């Protein structure tokens, strides 16, 4: 498994309801693609989000997010140390 980082920005602060809706939209796609959300960080103004996930590879993560209807600014492979 590889770490995958997703960056997402919003034009208006993301509400709790929107964040919950995005989480629910990705749950089934993550399960089907054997992915796991590790942690999500939000900026204090809730305009920027960083989501750290585990996936087989970057392309698997891209397909899963897109099949869930999730848009993002950047998606890149990462590592922790």
C-alpha positions as a Markdown table, in Angstrom:
| # | Residue | x | y | z |
|---|---|---|---|---|
| 1 | Unk | 0.0 | 0.0 | 0.0 |
| 2 | Unk | 1.1 | 3.5 | -0.8 |
| 3 | Unk | 0.3 | 6.9 | 0.8 |
| 4 | Unk | -1.7 | 9.2 | -1.5 |
| 5 | Unk | -2.3 | 12.9 | -0.7 |
| 6 | Unk | -5.3 | 14.8 | -2.0 |
| 7 | Unk | -5.5 | 18.6 | -1.9 |
| 8 | Unk | -8.9 | 20.2 | -2.3 |
| 9 | Unk | -10.0 | 23.9 | -2.1 |
| 10 | Unk | -13.4 | 25.4 | -1.8 |
| 11 | Unk | -14.7 | 28.8 | -2.8 |
| 12 | Unk | -16.7 | 29.0 | 0.4 |
| 13 | Unk | -15.9 | 27.4 | 3.8 |
| 14 | Unk | -16.9 | 23.7 | 3.8 |
| 15 | Unk | -19.8 | 23.0 | 6.2 |
| 16 | Unk | -19.9 | 20.0 | 8.4 |
| 17 | Unk | -22.7 | 18.7 | 6.2 |
| 18 | Unk | -20.6 | 19.0 | 3.0 |
| 19 | Unk | -17.7 | 17.2 | 4.6 |
| 20 | Unk | -19.9 | 14.4 | 5.9 |
| 21 | Unk | -21.5 | 14.1 | 2.4 |
| 22 | Unk | -18.1 | 13.8 | 0.8 |
| 23 | Unk | -17.0 | 11.2 | 3.3 |
| 24 | Unk | -20.1 | 9.1 | 2.7 |
| 25 | Unk | -19.8 | 9.5 | -1.1 |
| 26 | Unk | -16.3 | 8.0 | -1.0 |
| 27 | Unk | -16.8 | 5.2 | 1.5 |
| 28 | Unk | -18.1 | 2.6 | -0.9 |
| 29 | Unk | -15.5 | 3.4 | -3.6 |
| 30 | Unk | -12.7 | 3.2 | -1.0 |
| 31 | Unk | -14.0 | -0.2 | 0.2 |
| 32 | Unk | -14.3 | -1.6 | -3.4 |
| 33 | Unk | -10.7 | -0.4 | -4.2 |
| 34 | Unk | -9.2 | -1.5 | -0.9 |
| 35 | Unk | -8.4 | 2.1 | 0.2 |
| 36 | Unk | -8.3 | 3.6 | 3.6 |
| 37 | Unk | -8.6 | 7.3 | 4.7 |
| 38 | Unk | -5.9 | 7.9 | 7.3 |
| 39 | Unk | -6.4 | 11.5 | 8.2 |
| 40 | Unk | -8.0 | 14.7 | 6.9 |
| 41 | Unk | -6.8 | 18.2 | 7.7 |
| 42 | Unk | -8.7 | 21.4 | 7.2 |
| 43 | Unk | -7.4 | 25.0 | 7.2 |
| 44 | Unk | -8.8 | 27.1 | 10.0 |
| 45 | Unk | -11.0 | 28.9 | 7.4 |
| 46 | Unk | -12.2 | 25.5 | 6.0 |
| 47 | Unk | -11.3 | 26.6 | 2.5 |
| 48 | Unk | -8.5 | 24.1 | 2.0 |
| 49 | Unk | -8.4 | 20.4 | 2.9 |
| 50 | Unk | -5.6 | 17.8 | 2.8 |
| 51 | Unk | -6.6 | 14.1 | 2.9 |
| 52 | Unk | -4.1 | 11.3 | 3.4 |
| 53 | Unk | -5.1 | 7.9 | 2.2 |
| 54 | Unk | -3.7 | 4.5 | 1.6 |
| 55 | Unk | -4.2 | 2.9 | -1.8 |
| 56 | Unk | -2.5 | 0.3 | -4.0 |
| 57 | Unk | -1.2 | 3.1 | -6.2 |
| 58 | Unk | -2.0 | 6.6 | -7.4 |
| 59 | Unk | -4.1 | 5.5 | -10.3 |
| 60 | Unk | -6.3 | 3.4 | -8.0 |
| 61 | Unk | -6.9 | 6.4 | -5.8 |
| 62 | Unk | -7.7 | 8.6 | -8.8 |
| 63 | Unk | -10.2 | 6.1 | -10.2 |
| 64 | Unk | -11.9 | 5.7 | -6.8 |
| 65 | Unk | -12.2 | 9.4 | -6.2 |
| 66 | Unk | -13.5 | 10.1 | -9.7 |
| 67 | Unk | -16.0 | 7.3 | -9.5 |
| 68 | Unk | -17.3 | 8.8 | -6.3 |
| 69 | Unk | -17.7 | 12.1 | -8.0 |
| 70 | Unk | -15.0 | 13.7 | -5.9 |
| 71 | Unk | -13.1 | 16.7 | -7.5 |
| 72 | Unk | -9.7 | 17.8 | -6.2 |
| 73 | Unk | -6.9 | 20.2 | -7.0 |
| 74 | Unk | -4.0 | 17.8 | -6.7 |
| 75 | Unk | -3.4 | 14.1 | -6.1 |
| 76 | Unk | 0.1 | 12.9 | -5.4 |
| 77 | Unk | 2.0 | 10.0 | -4.0 |
| 78 | Unk | 3.5 | 10.6 | -0.5 |
| 79 | Unk | 5.6 | 9.1 | 2.2 |
| 80 | Unk | 5.9 | 9.4 | 5.9 |
| 81 | Unk | 9.0 | 9.6 | 7.9 |
